Amino acid sequence: MRSSQFGGRPNSGSLAKCLILVAVVSLAWLQLRVMHSRSSTGFESSSWFLVSPHASKSQGGGEKDLYLRVQRYRQTYDVDDVDLLHDIVKRLQCPSSDRATTALAVRNISSSWIPQRIVQIGRSKKLSSMESVARDGVLSWLARHPCYDYIFLDDQAIEAFLGRANPRYLQAYHSLANGGERADLARYIYMYTTGGIYADTDTRVVKPADHWNLREGDSFVVGLEADFSSDAVAHEWVYARARSASLHAFAVSPKNPLLQRVIETVVTNIENPNKVYDEVHARGIGLPSHLETIFKTGPGPFSDVVLGGATMSGGVSSDPHTRIVGLWGFSGKHS
């Protein structure tokens, strides 16, 4: 048998060096991703937790101070309910004049602009029951938006809301066994009804919403989570579409017609899933349960409607009230 020109067994020291080199390159790539997300679009808002999101490690400057302040409120007042913590933050951090202005803005909702409201969804409002990434994400949004209305929808609140909204929607919601699919449907319906800024709990704020340059004419502001060169490349990375709109954070006015179309598309997919199953079968790459979610309720139908109804030419949306802010404008972690 012919021996290798490099000798017999691989050198363990060389193997260790190769593994270290791979780790260093991977870390550098992640750092470049974060740098790119904060510098390329000028509209950065939220980002992945690529590292542990504790304030002392990943948050700096004013963001760290605000985060630690909210943590102190939680400990000082022994608060575990996110709604109560928001009330404390608003009372202590938001001047009375700003509270009055915000309350007026939230009450007098117009379909031509996006209200100052943060909406998040989770299984429970108790901070102690959340995973650390979700808890730190929630505290990040509270810390950076003390004067905003804040809504946290747990399972009980979603059930009550959908029961009032539309019996068909509640039935569709109950027919779903997947928690991620339920959260998708709930966010669409609630945001259509109330408007505001939706954010997954596992995202954190890079820049507070006051600095997002939301304009009076904005009706829907959404970013891309992916912009691949072809469908084939998107398939390899198990994305629903080559150009995929981000569900993880977006801003929308109430009664937005595009979001209504998303709801109708998703509910139809739930009621008649054959087309979804055909798409899962045709893809052939990826975990079937994950593919079913992204095609039934997730980035597939969301991107088809939102990007299809707001096509871009030279980076400019064809709909003057809808803004697609590009890759990394809004980004987040998959649920």
Rosetta blueprint (number, residue, H / E / L):
1 M L
2 R L
3 S L
4 S L
5 Q L
6 F L
7 G L
8 G L
9 R L
10 P L
11 N L
12 S H
13 G H
14 S H
15 L H
16 A H
17 K H
18 C H
19 L H
20 I H
21 L H
22 V H
23 A H
24 V H
25 V H
26 S H
27 L H
28 A H
29 W H
30 L H
31 Q H
32 L H
33 R H
34 V H
35 M H
36 H H
37 S H
38 R H
39 S H
40 S L
41 T L
42 G L
43 F L
44 E L
45 S L
46 S E
47 S E
48 W L
49 F L
50 L L
51 V L
52 S L
53 P L
54 H L
55 A H
56 S H
57 K H
58 S H
59 Q L
60 G L
61 G H
62 G H
63 E H
64 K H
65 D H
66 L H
67 Y H
68 L H
69 R H
70 V H
71 Q H
72 R H
73 Y H
74 R H
75 Q H
76 T H
77 Y L
78 D L
79 V L
80 D L
81 D E
82 V H
83 D H
84 L H
85 L H
86 H H
87 D H
88 I H
89 V H
90 K H
91 R H
92 L H
93 Q H
94 C L
95 P L
96 S H
97 S H
98 D H
99 R H
100 A H
101 T H
102 T H
103 A H
104 L H
105 A H
106 V H
107 R H
108 N L
109 I L
110 S L
111 S L
112 S L
113 W L
114 I L
115 P L
116 Q L
117 R E
118 I E
119 V E
120 Q E
121 I E
122 G L
123 R L
124 S L
125 K L
126 K E
127 L H
128 S H
129 S H
130 M L
131 E L
132 S H
133 V H
134 A H
135 R H
136 D H
137 G H
138 V H
139 L H
140 S H
141 W H
142 L H
143 A H
144 R H
145 H L
146 P L
147 C L
148 Y L
149 D E
150 Y E
151 I E
152 F E
153 L E
154 D L
155 D H
156 Q H
157 A H
158 I H
159 E H
160 A H
161 F H
162 L H
163 G H
164 R H
165 A H
166 N L
167 P H
168 R H
169 Y H
170 L H
171 Q H
172 A H
173 Y H
174 H H
175 S L
176 L L
177 A L
178 N L
179 G H
180 G H
181 E H
182 R H
183 A H
184 D H
185 L H
186 A H
187 R H
188 Y H
189 I H
190 Y H
191 M H
192 Y H
193 T H
194 T H
195 G L
196 G E
197 I E
198 Y E
199 A E
200 D L
201 T L
202 D L
203 T L
204 R E
205 V E
206 V L
207 K L
208 P L
209 A H
210 D H
211 H H
212 W L
213 N L
214 L L
215 R L
216 E L
217 G L
218 D L
219 S L
220 F E
221 V E
222 V E
223 G E
224 L E
225 E E
226 A E
227 D E
228 F L
229 S L
230 S L
231 D H
232 A H
233 V H
234 A H
235 H H
236 E H
237 W L
238 V L
239 Y L
240 A L
241 R L
242 A L
243 R E
244 S E
245 A E
246 S E
247 L E
248 H E
249 A E
250 F E
251 A E
252 V E
253 S L
254 P L
255 K L
256 N L
257 P H
258 L H
259 L H
260 Q H
261 R H
262 V H
263 I H
264 E H
265 T H
266 V H
267 V H
268 T H
269 N H
270 I H
271 E H
272 N L
273 P L
274 N H
275 K H
276 V H
277 Y H
278 D H
279 E H
280 V H
281 H H
282 A H
283 R H
284 G L
285 I L
286 G L
287 L L
288 P H
289 S H
290 H H
291 L H
292 E H
293 T H
294 I H
295 F H
296 K H
297 T L
298 G L
299 P H
300 G H
301 P H
302 F H
303 S H
304 D H
305 V H
306 V H
307 L H
308 G H
309 G H
310 A L
311 T L
312 M E
313 S E
314 G L
315 G L
316 V E
317 S E
318 S L
319 D L
320 P L
321 H L
322 T E
323 R E
324 I E
325 V E
326 G E
327 L E
328 W L
329 G L
330 F L
331 S L
332 G L
333 K L
334 H L
335 S L
